[in-house]
Each structure stands twice: as structure tokens, then as C-alpha cells.
Amino acid sequence: MIARFAVDTARLAVFTPARRQPMPGTKKLWEGYMLLSLFVENYRAGRDYKVT
């Protein structure tokens, strides 16, 4: 389950698993995590946005 999360998070940073490298490195994990946090922040801002 944690491995699946790591691969899915790294895919946000354009990581494609291969036979020789099935798991992402720390750089791709960090890039994916930063994009994920940006997506969550934008989602929350859009959800809480109210037009008056």
C-alpha cells in the first residue's frame, strides 16, 4: 500500500516504473509530493471560494 502511494505520487512528477527501477527515487518523490500539495491547496481554495 505504501509502495503504491509512492509510485502514484512520483507519477505526478512524470515517473514511469521500469523493470530495472521499479521504485522512484527521493527527488521524484519530493517533486510529486510538492505537486500533490499544490493540487490540494488549489482544490481547497476553489472549494471555499464564494462569489458575493
N, C-alpha and C positions, 0 to 999 in steps of 0.2 A: 504494500500500500504506500509506504514512504517512497519506494523506488519509482512507483507510478507518478506520484506527485512531483518528484524531482525531474523526471523526464518531461512531464507535461509543462512544468514551469520553464524548463530550458527550451522547450519548443517555441515559447513566446519569443525567445532570442534566436530563432532560426537554427535550432539544434536538431539534427536528424540522427537518430541512433543507427549505428552500423555494427557489423559483426565484431570488428576489431575494437570498437569503442562504444559499448552499449550504454554506458552511463556518462552524463555530462560532467564537465569539469566545474571548478568553482567559479570561473569567470562567466560561463554561460548561465550557471545557476543564479549568480548575482544579477546579471542583465535581465534574465527572465523575471526574477523577483521584483526588480525595480519597475519593470513594465506592468507586472501584475498589480503592484501597489498604486501605480498611476491610474490604471483602469478602475480600480476600486474607488479611488479618490474622486475620479470624474463621475462614476456612477452615483456615488453618494451626493455629489454636488448637484447633479441633474435631478435626482430623486427629490431633494429638498428644495429645489428651485420653485418659487411661487411667483406667478405673474399677478401684479396688482392693478 
